[in-house]
Amino acid sequence: MSESKKAAIFQSGTETFLTHGGRDPSAQHGFVNTPVYRGSTVIFDTLADLDDTKIRYRYGRQGTPLTDGLESMITELEGAAATVLTPSGVSAISLAFLTCLSVGDEVLITDSVYQPTRNFADNILKRLGITVRYFDPRLGRAIADLVSDNTRAVFLESPGSLTFEIQDLPAICQALAGRDIAVLVDNSWATPLFYKPLSLGADIVIHSGTKMFVGHSDVMMGTVSANEAYREKLAHTHYTFGLTASPDDTYLATRGMRTLGVRMKEHQARALELAHWLEQRSETTVFHPALPSHPDHAVFKRDFAGSGCLFSFTLPPAPRDAIAAMVDAMAVFGMGYSWGGFESLILPTDPRPIRTSVPWELEGNLFRVHVGFEDIDDLKADLDSGIARYLKTAGI
C-alpha cells in the first residue's frame, strides 16, 4: 500500500478506517486479510543482520505484521502513542498497573471498579508492597484531597460495569496536574468510538478486547494504549513480562474490529430502547448513563459520543428463589459472565460485598444486562415474563 493511501485511510471516517486500517494487501500477495503468523524464531541471513536492532521482526514475542496491524488500529482510534496486546483483559489491567507502580507506591482506585481489577489490586499489588485505596466514583476534583506523597496512579473505570457511575475525568486530571501521577482508564464499555480518555487528560487506556473489540464471545484479548509520556515504560514492562496474544486470537480480534462501528451503533440503539422500556415499569430502577434520569448524565453528555451495550436495573427485594425463577427460565437471554458478543446476557449481581469506600445501599436485587442482536420485541417479552415470575415467586 502506498504511503498516500495509508495517509488517506488514517484521515478517513471511522468506519472507513475500521474497514481498511491495519492491513496492507500489497504486502500479503494481494490477500485482503493479513494472515496468521505463527512463529517464534526469526532467521537472520548474516551476523550483521543479527546485530541490527533496527530490524523490525527479530523474535515472535516482539510482534508480527498481524499484531502490528491491530496495534496500529487501536493506537489511531485512541489517539495514543503506542498500543500493546495481552492475552486477556485482566492481564491488560495488571500490565497497566505494573507499568506505573513500584514497591512503596500508592494507587487510588474507583470503588465501582470491575471485580477482577479489585482482586488483582487487593492481592497482588498489596503483596508487592503497594498501597491500595478506593474512592467515591463521583469524587471529581476532590480527589486531590486523597493524594499522598506516595500516590503514583489513579485507576478509573467509566462507567463502572456493575453500577455505572461516570467519573469526571477532566476534573480529576486537572486536580492532578503537575504531579507525577498516572491516570489509567478502563474504556471497555464505550470503546474509543464513543469515548477518548487520552484526549481528556488520561495517560493510559485499557480494554478488555474480549468484549467489544472481538464481538463474538470466542476470544480472550486485552489491549493497553499509552500517551508519549508512558510509551516506553509500557513497552518495556510488556516485553519484560513476556506478554503475548496468540496469533489466532489476534487474527479474530482484528476481524472483530472491522465491524466495531456498525456493532456499536446497533448495541447502543437496542440497549437504550430496552433501558427506556424498563424505566417505564414501576418495579424497576435503571442505571444507564445515557438516560436523563441517571445522576451522571450531564457528565456523560459532555464527554461521551455514545453509549455501550451494557446497563443494569434493580427489582424489589426478594429471596434467591425469586431470582432463580426469573433467570432459569429465560428463553432468549443467556446467563453468563463477560459481554460484548452477539447474544444477549443477564447476570444477577450484588455489589455490596465488594464496595469499601461508598456502600451500595439501594434495596433490591441488581441485574446486569448485555443487549445483543436478537429481535428487540423478543428481548422485551423475555424480560417481561421473567420479571413476572420474579414478582409472583416473591409474592409482590
Backbone hydrogen bonds in HBPLUS format (Angstrom, degrees):
<---DONOR---> <-ACCEPTOR-->    atom                        ^
c    i                          cat <-CA-CA->   ^        H-A-AA   ^      H-
h    n   atom  resd res      DA  || num        DHA   H-A  angle D-A-AA Bond
n    s   type  num  typ     dist DA aas  dist angle  dist       angle   num
A0006-LYS N   A0002-SER O   3.01 MM   4  6.35 160.7  2.05 152.4 157.9     1
A0007-ALA N   A0003-GLU O   2.92 MM   4  6.10 160.2  1.96 147.1 152.3     2
A0008-ALA N   A0004-SER O   3.00 MM   4  6.18 152.0  2.08 140.4 148.0     3
A0009-ILE N   A0005-LYS O   3.01 MM   4  6.28 154.3  2.08 150.0 156.1     4
A0010-PHE N   A0006-LYS O   3.07 MM   4  6.36 159.7  2.11 152.1 157.1     5
A0011-GLN N   A0007-ALA O   3.12 MM   4  6.29 131.6  2.36 139.5 151.9     6
A0011-GLN N   A0008-ALA O   3.25 MM   3  5.16 134.3  2.47  92.2 104.6     7
A0012-SER N   A0009-ILE O   3.18 MM   3  5.06 162.8  2.21 103.1 108.1     8
A0017-PHE N   A0013-GLY O   2.88 MM   4  6.14 159.6  1.92 156.5 163.1     9
A0018-LEU N   A0014-THR O   2.84 MM   4  6.13 159.6  1.88 153.3 158.9    10
A0019-THR N   A0015-GLU O   3.08 MM   4  6.16 141.8  2.23 134.5 143.9    11
A0020-HIS N   A0016-THR O   2.98 MM   4  6.18 155.8  2.04 151.8 157.7    12
A0021-GLY N   A0017-PHE O   2.58 MM   4  4.94 153.4  1.64 147.1 152.7    13
A0027-ALA N   A0024-ASP O   2.90 MM   3  5.58 149.2  1.99 121.8 130.3    14
A0028-GLN N   A0025-PRO O   2.90 MM   3  4.98 155.4  1.96 105.9 114.1    15
A0030-GLY N   A0025-PRO O   2.72 MM   5  4.46 149.8  1.81 153.1 144.2    16
A0031-PHE N   A0028-GLN O   3.08 MM   3  5.60 166.1  2.10 123.9 123.8    17
A0060-GLY N   A0040-SER O   2.74 MM  20  4.10 162.9  1.77 135.2 134.5    18
A0050-LEU N   A0046-THR O   3.09 MM   4  6.46 154.3  2.16 143.7 150.8    19
A0051-ASP N   A0047-LEU O   2.95 MM   4  6.23 145.9  2.07 147.3 156.2    20
A0052-ASP N   A0048-ALA O   3.08 MM   4  6.16 118.4  2.48 133.9 149.0    21
A0052-ASP N   A0049-ASP O   3.09 MM   3  5.00 144.2  2.22  97.5 108.3    22
A0055-ILE N   A0052-ASP O   3.22 MM   3  5.94 170.2  2.23 119.2 122.2    23
A0062-GLN N   A0059-TYR O   2.86 MM   3  5.49 154.2  1.93 121.2 129.5    24
A0063-GLY N   A0060-GLY O   3.22 MM   3  5.65 165.8  2.24 114.7 116.4    25
A0068-ASP N   A0064-THR O   2.91 MM   4  6.07 162.9  1.94 157.8 163.3    26
A0069-GLY N   A0065-PRO O   3.10 MM   4  6.18 148.8  2.20 134.8 142.1    27
A0070-LEU N   A0066-LEU O   3.23 MM   4  6.58 163.2  2.26 153.5 155.7    28
A0071-GLU N   A0067-THR O   2.93 MM   4  6.02 169.6  1.94 155.6 159.1    29
A0072-SER N   A0068-ASP O   2.91 MM   4  5.96 156.9  1.96 145.8 152.3    30
A0073-MET N   A0069-GLY O   3.14 MM   4  6.34 149.7  2.23 143.2 150.7    31
A0074-ILE N   A0070-LEU O   3.15 MM   4  6.44 167.5  2.17 156.4 158.2    32
A0075-THR N   A0071-GLU O   2.91 MM   4  6.03 160.2  1.94 151.2 157.5    33
A0076-GLU N   A0072-SER O   3.05 MM   4  6.12 159.5  2.09 141.8 146.7    34
A0077-LEU N   A0073-MET O   2.99 MM   4  6.23 163.7  2.01 151.0 155.6    35
A0078-GLU N   A0074-ILE O   2.90 MM   4  6.00 158.9  1.95 151.8 156.9    36
A0079-GLY N   A0075-THR O   3.00 MM   4  5.91 125.2  2.31 136.9 150.4    37
A0080-ALA N   A0075-THR O   2.95 MM   5  4.92 159.7  1.99 147.6 150.3    38
A0079-GLY N   A0076-GLU O   3.23 MM   3  5.12 138.1  2.41  93.7 105.4    39
A0081-ALA N   A0226-ALA O   2.78 MM 145  5.88 164.2  1.80 151.9 157.5    40
A0226-ALA N   A0082-ALA O   2.96 MM 144  5.70 156.3  2.01 156.3 163.6    41
A0084-VAL N   A0224-VAL O   2.90 MM 140  5.47 152.4  1.98 150.1 158.8    42
A0224-VAL N   A0084-VAL O   3.05 MM 140  5.47 155.3  2.11 151.4 157.0    43
A0086-THR N   A0222-GLY O   2.78 MM 136  4.72 155.0  1.84 138.9 136.9    44
A0222-GLY N   A0086-THR O   2.99 MM 136  4.72 149.0  2.09 133.7 127.9    45
A0092-ALA N   A0088-SER O   3.14 MM   4  6.38 143.4  2.28 138.3 148.0    46
A0092-ALA N   A0089-GLY O   3.12 MM   3  5.06 121.8  2.48  92.6 107.4    47
A0093-ILE N   A0089-GLY O   3.00 MM   4  6.33 153.2  2.07 148.8 155.9    48
A0094-SER N   A0090-VAL O   2.91 MM   4  6.17 163.7  1.94 152.2 156.1    49
A0095-LEU N   A0091-SER O   2.95 MM   4  6.01 153.2  2.03 138.6 146.1    50
A0096-ALA N   A0092-ALA O   2.99 MM   4  6.19 157.7  2.04 145.8 151.5    51
A0097-PHE N   A0093-ILE O   3.06 MM   4  6.37 162.4  2.09 151.8 155.9    52
A0098-LEU N   A0094-SER O   3.01 MM   4  6.20 169.6  2.02 151.4 154.1    53
A0099-THR N   A0095-LEU O   2.90 MM   4  6.01 125.0  2.20 143.1 156.9    54
A0099-THR N   A0096-ALA O   3.33 MM   3  5.16 140.5  2.50  93.2 104.1    55
A0100-CYS N   A0097-PHE O   3.06 MM   3  5.58 141.6  2.21 109.1 119.0    56
A0101-LEU N   A0097-PHE O   3.01 MM   4  6.03 136.7  2.20 150.0 163.1    57
A0105-ASP N   A0102-SER O   3.01 MM   3  5.63 160.4  2.05 142.4 143.8    58
A0104-GLY N   A0129-GLY O   2.90 MM  25  5.67 161.1  1.94 132.4 138.7    59
A0131-THR N   A0105-ASP O   2.90 MM  26  6.30 153.7  1.97 158.5 155.7    60
A0106-GLU N   A0150-ASN O   2.87 MM  44  5.40 135.5  2.07 140.4 131.4    61
A0152-ARG N   A0106-GLU O   2.89 MM  46  5.86 167.7  1.90 162.4 158.8    62
A0107-VAL N   A0131-THR O   2.86 MM  24  6.28 154.7  1.92 161.3 167.6    63
A0133-ARG N   A0107-VAL O   3.06 MM  26  6.42 160.3  2.10 164.1 168.5    64
A0108-LEU N   A0153-ALA O   3.00 MM  45  6.42 160.0  2.04 148.9 152.4    65
A0155-PHE N   A0108-LEU O   2.76 MM  47  6.21 160.7  1.79 160.4 167.3    66
A0109-ILE N   A0133-ARG O   2.83 MM  24  6.20 157.0  1.89 154.0 161.6    67
A0135-PHE N   A0109-ILE O   2.93 MM  26  6.17 145.2  2.06 144.8 150.4    68
A0110-THR N   A0155-PHE O   3.08 MM  45  6.41 156.7  2.14 165.1 170.7    69
A0113-VAL N   A0110-THR O   3.27 MM   3  5.64 149.6  2.36 119.7 119.1    70
A0111-ASP N   A0135-PHE O   2.90 MM  24  5.40 148.6  2.00 167.4 157.1    71
A0117-THR N   A0114-TYR O   2.96 MM   3  5.41 129.2  2.22 112.2 125.8    72
A0118-ARG N   A0114-TYR O   3.18 MM   4  6.59 155.7  2.24 151.2 158.5    73
A0119-ASN N   A0115-GLN O   2.83 MM   4  6.09 154.3  1.90 153.3 161.5    74
A0120-PHE N   A0116-PRO O   3.01 MM   4  6.19 156.6  2.07 141.9 146.7    75
A0121-ALA N   A0117-THR O   3.00 MM   4  6.24 162.3  2.03 149.9 155.1    76
A0122-ASP N   A0118-ARG O   2.80 MM   4  5.91 167.3  1.82 155.1 158.6    77
A0123-ASN N   A0119-ASN O   3.05 MM   4  5.99 138.9  2.22 139.5 149.0    78
A0124-ILE N   A0120-PHE O   2.88 MM   4  5.31 123.9  2.20 129.8 145.2    79
A0125-LEU N   A0120-PHE O   3.15 MM   5  6.58 162.1  2.19 150.9 156.5    80
A0126-LYS N   A0121-ALA O   3.26 MM   5  6.49 142.2  2.41 150.9 159.5    81
A0127-ARG N   A0123-ASN O   3.11 MM   4  5.98 147.7  2.22 133.2 142.6    82
A0128-LEU N   A0124-ILE O   3.00 MM   4  6.22 135.0  2.20 145.2 157.1    83
A0128-LEU N   A0125-LEU O   3.07 MM   3  5.10 131.2  2.32  95.9 109.3    84
A0130-ILE N   A0125-LEU O   3.03 MM   5  5.32 155.1  2.09 146.5 146.2    85
A0129-GLY N   A0126-LYS O   3.03 MM   3  5.18 160.1  2.07 108.3 111.9    86
A0139-LEU N   A0136-ASP O   3.01 MM   3  5.24 149.5  2.11 127.4 124.1    87
A0143-ILE N   A0140-GLY O   3.07 MM   3  6.05 158.5  2.12 126.4 129.5    88
A0144-ALA N   A0141-ARG O   3.24 MM   3  6.26 175.1  2.25 125.9 126.5    89
A0145-ASP N   A0142-ALA O   2.98 MM   3  5.64 154.2  2.05 116.6 123.0    90
A0146-LEU N   A0143-ILE O   2.90 MM   3  5.33 153.5  1.97 113.8 122.1    91
A0151-THR N   A0148-SER O   3.23 MM   3  5.30 162.1  2.26 104.7 110.1    92
A0182-ALA N   A0152-ARG O   2.94 MM  30  6.14 166.4  1.96 134.1 129.6    93
A0154-VAL N   A0182-ALA O   2.81 MM  28  6.26 147.0  1.91 162.5 171.3    94
A0184-LEU N   A0154-VAL O   2.80 MM  30  6.06 172.7  1.81 169.0 171.5    95
A0156-LEU N   A0184-LEU O   2.77 MM  28  6.03 160.3  1.80 151.3 158.0    96
A0186-ASP N   A0156-LEU O   2.86 MM  30  6.25 158.5  1.91 147.3 153.0    97
A0160-GLY N   A0165-GLU O   3.14 MM   5  5.51 141.1  2.30 133.7 143.7    98
A0164-PHE N   A0160-GLY O   2.87 MM   4  4.37 139.2  2.04 121.0 128.9    99
A0169-LEU N   A0167-GLN O   2.96 MM   2  5.61 121.7  2.31 109.9  93.4   100
A0172-ILE N   A0168-ASP O   3.02 MM   4  6.28 158.8  2.06 155.5 162.2   101
A0173-CYS N   A0169-LEU O   2.90 MM   4  6.09 168.5  1.92 162.0 164.6   102
A0174-GLN N   A0170-PRO O   2.93 MM   4  6.06 156.5  1.99 145.8 152.5   103
A0175-ALA N   A0171-ALA O   2.97 MM   4  6.13 151.7  2.05 143.0 150.7   104
A0176-LEU N   A0172-ILE O   3.09 MM   4  6.33 134.1  2.31 141.8 153.8   105
A0176-LEU N   A0173-CYS O   3.23 MM   3  5.13 131.7  2.47  92.2 104.9   106
A0177-ALA N   A0174-GLN O   3.31 MM   3  5.09 160.0  2.36  97.9 103.7   107
A0179-ARG N   A0176-LEU O   3.14 MM   3  5.79 153.9  2.21 143.8 144.2   108
A0203-ASP N   A0183-VAL O   2.90 MM  20  5.29 164.6  1.92 143.4 148.5   109
A0204-ILE N   A0183-VAL O   3.21 MM  21  6.50 160.9  2.25 153.2 153.3   110
A0185-VAL N   A0204-ILE O   2.98 MM  19  6.38 150.9  2.06 149.2 158.3   111
A0206-ILE N   A0185-VAL O   2.84 MM  21  6.11 162.2  1.87 153.3 155.9   112
A0187-ASN N   A0206-ILE O   2.88 MM  19  5.96 160.6  1.91 165.0 168.0   113
A0191-THR N   A0187-ASN O   3.07 MM   4  5.64 154.5  2.14 154.1 161.8   114
A0194-PHE N   A0191-THR O   3.13 MM   3  5.86 148.6  2.24 119.3 125.2   115
A0195-TYR N   A0191-THR O   3.10 MM   4  6.15 137.8  2.28 148.6 160.5   116
A0305-ALA N   A0194-PHE O   2.71 MM 111  4.49 167.1  1.73 136.1 140.8   117
A0199-SER N   A0196-LYS O   3.13 MM   3  5.68 131.6  2.38 112.7 123.8   118
A0200-LEU N   A0197-PRO O   2.96 MM   3  5.07 142.2  2.10 101.0 112.8   119
A0202-ALA N   A0197-PRO O   3.05 MM   5  5.40 161.9  2.08 141.5 135.9   120
A0201-GLY N   A0198-LEU O   3.26 MM   3  5.25 165.7  2.28 102.7 106.3   121
A0227-ASN N   A0203-ASP O   2.95 MM  24  5.46 144.0  2.09 159.8 162.2   122
A0205-VAL N   A0225-SER O   2.81 MM  20  5.16 161.2  1.85 150.4 156.8   123
A0225-SER N   A0205-VAL O   2.84 MM  20  5.16 165.4  1.86 154.8 159.8   124
A0207-HIS N   A0223-THR O   2.94 MM  16  5.18 154.4  2.01 150.7 150.6   125
A0223-THR N   A0207-HIS O   3.06 MM  16  5.18 156.7  2.12 142.8 146.3   126
A0211-LYS N   A0208-SER O   3.00 MM   3  5.96 169.0  2.01 127.4 129.6   127
A0209-GLY N   A0221-MET O   2.82 MM  12  4.75 107.1  2.36 117.5 130.3   128
A0214-VAL N   A0209-GLY O   3.02 MM   5  6.03 149.1  2.12 168.1 169.4   129
A0210-THR N   A0221-MET O   2.99 MM  11  4.76 126.6  2.29 144.0 128.9   130
A0215-GLY N   A0211-LYS O   2.91 MM   4  5.73 153.9  1.98 155.7 160.9   131
A0230-TYR N   A0227-ASN O   3.21 MM   3  5.68 136.9  2.41 108.7 118.7   132
A0231-ARG N   A0228-GLU O   3.42 MM   3  5.03 158.4  2.47  95.0 101.1   133
A0234-LEU N   A0230-TYR O   2.95 MM   4  6.00 161.1  1.99 151.0 156.2   134
A0235-ALA N   A0231-ARG O   3.02 MM   4  6.27 167.5  2.04 153.5 156.8   135
A0236-HIS N   A0232-GLU O   2.90 MM   4  6.00 163.3  1.93 151.3 156.0   136
A0237-THR N   A0233-LYS O   2.97 MM   4  6.08 165.0  1.99 148.6 152.9   137
A0238-HIS N   A0234-LEU O   2.91 MM   4  5.98 164.6  1.94 153.3 158.2   138
A0239-TYR N   A0235-ALA O   3.00 MM   4  6.12 163.9  2.03 146.9 151.0   139
A0240-THR N   A0236-HIS O   2.91 MM   4  5.99 162.6  1.94 149.6 155.1   140
A0241-PHE N   A0237-THR O   3.01 MM   4  6.09 155.0  2.07 148.9 154.2   141
A0243-LEU N   A0238-HIS O   3.40 MM   5  5.90 159.3  2.44 164.4 164.4   142
A0242-GLY N   A0239-TYR O   3.07 MM   3  5.11 145.0  2.20  98.5 109.2   143
A0250-THR N   A0246-SER O   2.89 MM   4  6.10 155.9  1.95 155.0 162.3   144
A0251-TYR N   A0247-PRO O   2.97 MM   4  6.25 152.2  2.05 146.2 153.5   145
A0252-LEU N   A0248-ASP O   3.01 MM   4  6.31 161.3  2.05 150.0 154.3   146
A0253-ALA N   A0249-ASP O   2.85 MM   4  6.03 155.1  1.92 148.4 155.7   147
A0254-THR N   A0250-THR O   2.93 MM   4  6.07 154.2  1.99 144.1 151.1   148
A0255-ARG N   A0251-TYR O   2.97 MM   4  6.26 154.3  2.04 146.0 153.3   149
A0256-GLY N   A0252-LEU O   2.92 MM   4  6.19 151.5  2.00 142.9 150.6   150
A0257-MET N   A0253-ALA O   3.03 MM   4  6.33 145.0  2.15 144.4 153.1   151
A0258-ARG N   A0255-ARG O   3.19 MM   3  5.52 140.0  2.36 104.0 114.2   152
A0259-THR N   A0256-GLY O   3.22 MM   3  5.86 147.1  2.33 114.8 121.6   153
A0260-LEU N   A0257-MET O   3.18 MM   3  4.96 164.9  2.21 102.5 107.0   154
A0263-ARG N   A0259-THR O   2.91 MM   4  6.00 161.6  1.94 160.5 166.7   155
A0264-MET N   A0260-LEU O   2.86 MM   4  5.92 164.1  1.88 152.3 156.2   156
A0265-LYS N   A0261-GLY O   3.27 MM   4  6.48 155.6  2.33 143.2 149.1   157
A0266-GLU N   A0262-VAL O   3.17 MM   4  6.39 161.6  2.20 146.7 151.0   158
A0267-HIS N   A0263-ARG O   2.76 MM   4  5.97 170.5  1.77 162.7 165.8   159
A0268-GLN N   A0264-MET O   2.91 MM   4  5.91 164.5  1.94 144.5 149.3   160
A0269-ALA N   A0265-LYS O   3.05 MM   4  6.22 169.6  2.06 148.5 151.2   161
A0270-ARG N   A0266-GLU O   2.97 MM   4  6.05 171.6  1.98 156.9 159.4   162
A0271-ALA N   A0267-HIS O   2.88 MM   4  5.88 164.0  1.91 152.3 157.5   163
A0272-LEU N   A0268-GLN O   2.98 MM   4  6.06 162.8  2.01 151.3 156.2   164
A0273-GLU N   A0269-ALA O   3.06 MM   4  6.21 157.6  2.11 142.8 149.2   165
A0274-LEU N   A0270-ARG O   2.98 MM   4  6.19 162.0  2.02 149.0 153.8   166
A0275-ALA N   A0271-ALA O   2.82 MM   4  5.97 156.0  1.88 147.6 155.1   167
A0276-HIS N   A0272-LEU O   2.87 MM   4  6.02 164.4  1.90 152.5 156.0   168
A0277-TRP N   A0273-GLU O   3.01 MM   4  6.17 157.2  2.06 143.5 150.2   169
A0278-LEU N   A0274-LEU O   2.92 MM   4  6.16 159.6  1.97 149.9 154.9   170
A0279-GLU N   A0275-ALA O   2.91 MM   4  6.06 149.9  2.00 145.0 153.9   171
A0280-GLN N   A0277-TRP O   3.30 MM   3  5.50 142.4  2.45  99.5 109.2   172
A0281-ARG N   A0278-LEU O   3.05 MM   3  5.50 158.6  2.09 112.9 119.6   173
A0285-THR N   A0314-THR O   3.32 MM  29  5.23 142.9  2.47 127.3 135.0   174
A0314-THR N   A0285-THR O   2.86 MM  29  5.23 147.4  1.97 140.1 150.9   175
A0287-PHE N   A0312-SER O   2.74 MM  25  5.22 168.9  1.75 159.2 155.9   176
A0312-SER N   A0287-PHE O   3.29 MM  25  5.22 167.3  2.31 135.7 139.3   177
A0291-LEU N   A0288-HIS O   2.93 MM   3  5.69 168.0  1.94 128.4 132.4   178
A0294-HIS N   A0291-LEU O   2.99 MM   3  5.58 164.2  2.02 120.9 125.9   179
A0297-HIS N   A0294-HIS O   3.10 MM   3  5.23 159.6  2.14 121.5 119.6   180
A0300-PHE N   A0296-ASP O   2.96 MM   4  6.22 161.4  2.00 156.5 162.6   181
A0301-LYS N   A0297-HIS O   2.86 MM   4  6.09 165.2  1.88 155.2 157.8   182
A0302-ARG N   A0298-ALA O   3.10 MM   4  6.26 147.5  2.21 140.2 148.8   183
A0303-ASP N   A0299-VAL O   3.04 MM   4  6.17 158.5  2.09 154.1 158.3   184
A0304-PHE N   A0300-PHE O   2.85 MM   4  5.42 158.1  1.90 155.5 158.6   185
A0371-VAL N   A0309-CYS O   3.04 MM  62  5.38 164.6  2.06 144.7 148.8   186
A0311-PHE N   A0369-VAL O   3.12 MM  58  5.54 154.1  2.19 150.1 158.1   187
A0369-VAL N   A0311-PHE O   2.77 MM  58  5.54 174.6  1.77 167.2 169.1   188
A0313-PHE N   A0367-PHE O   2.92 MM  54  5.44 149.4  2.01 146.4 156.3   189
A0367-PHE N   A0313-PHE O   2.79 MM  54  5.44 158.7  1.83 161.2 168.5   190
A0315-LEU N   A0365-ASN O   2.97 MM  50  5.42 146.7  2.09 144.0 154.1   191
A0365-ASN N   A0315-LEU O   2.99 MM  50  5.42 139.2  2.16 143.7 154.0   192
A0322-ALA N   A0319-PRO O   3.05 MM   3  5.66 145.8  2.17 114.0 123.0   193
A0323-ILE N   A0320-ARG O   3.08 MM   3  5.16 117.2  2.49  97.2 112.1   194
A0324-ALA N   A0320-ARG O   2.97 MM   4  6.32 160.3  2.01 153.6 159.2   195
A0325-ALA N   A0321-ASP O   2.95 MM   4  6.05 152.6  2.03 135.1 142.4   196
A0326-MET N   A0322-ALA O   3.09 MM   4  6.31 144.7  2.22 139.7 148.4   197
A0326-MET N   A0323-ILE O   3.11 MM   3  5.14 122.5  2.45  94.4 108.9   198
A0327-VAL N   A0323-ILE O   2.96 MM   4  6.27 170.3  1.97 166.1 163.7   199
A0328-ASP N   A0324-ALA O   2.89 MM   4  5.41 157.7  1.94 143.7 150.7   200
A0330-MET N   A0327-VAL O   3.27 MM   3  5.27 170.0  2.28 108.3 109.6   201
A0334-GLY N   A0344-SER O   2.94 MM  10  6.26 174.7  1.95 146.0 145.7   202
A0346-ILE N   A0334-GLY O   2.80 MM  12  6.21 147.6  1.90 161.8 172.2   203
A0373-PHE N   A0342-PHE O   2.93 MM  31  5.54 163.1  1.96 151.7 146.1   204
A0345-LEU N   A0370-HIS O   2.93 MM  25  4.98 150.5  2.02 133.0 142.5   205
A0370-HIS N   A0345-LEU O   2.89 MM  25  4.98 168.3  1.90 142.8 145.9   206
A0347-LEU N   A0368-ARG O   2.84 MM  21  5.09 150.7  1.93 146.3 154.7   207
A0368-ARG N   A0347-LEU O   2.88 MM  21  5.09 172.8  1.88 142.2 142.3   208
A0349-THR N   A0366-LEU O   2.93 MM  17  5.57 169.3  1.94 153.4 153.3   209
A0354-ILE N   A0351-PRO O   3.16 MM   3  5.71 141.0  2.32 114.1 124.5   210
A0378-ASP N   A0375-ASP O   2.98 MM   3  5.28 124.8  2.29 103.9 118.2   211
A0379-LEU N   A0375-ASP O   3.10 MM   4  6.52 151.1  2.19 150.5 159.2   212
A0380-LYS N   A0376-ILE O   2.97 MM   4  6.25 158.8  2.02 148.4 153.7   213
A0381-ALA N   A0377-ASP O   2.95 MM   4  6.08 160.9  1.98 143.1 148.7   214
A0382-ASP N   A0378-ASP O   2.96 MM   4  6.09 154.9  2.02 143.8 150.5   215
A0383-LEU N   A0379-LEU O   3.01 MM   4  6.22 162.7  2.04 150.2 154.4   216
A0384-ASP N   A0380-LYS O   2.78 MM   4  5.91 160.0  1.82 151.8 158.5   217
A0385-SER N   A0381-ALA O   2.97 MM   4  6.13 162.9  2.00 147.7 151.3   218
A0386-GLY N   A0382-ASP O   3.00 MM   4  6.13 155.4  2.06 141.2 148.8   219
A0387-ILE N   A0383-LEU O   2.81 MM   4  5.98 163.7  1.83 157.7 160.7   220
A0388-ALA N   A0384-ASP O   3.06 MM   4  6.21 153.8  2.13 142.1 149.5   221
A0389-ARG N   A0385-SER O   3.01 MM   4  6.31 153.1  2.09 146.4 153.1   222
A0390-TYR N   A0386-GLY O   2.97 MM   4  6.22 156.7  2.02 147.1 153.9   223
A0391-LEU N   A0387-ILE O   2.93 MM   4  6.16 169.4  1.94 156.5 157.6   224
A0392-LYS N   A0388-ALA O   2.97 MM   4  6.07 159.7  2.01 146.5 152.6   225
A0393-THR N   A0389-ARG O   2.93 MM   4  6.02 167.8  1.95 150.9 154.4   226
A0394-ALA N   A0390-TYR O   2.99 MM   4  6.15 150.7  2.08 146.1 154.7   227
A0395-GLY N   A0391-LEU O   2.97 MM   4  5.97 113.6  2.42 134.2 149.7   228
A0396-ILE N   A0391-LEU O   2.89 MM   5  5.02 162.8  1.92 152.4 153.0   229
A0395-GLY N   A0392-LYS O   3.08 MM   3  5.03 147.2  2.19  97.5 107.6   230
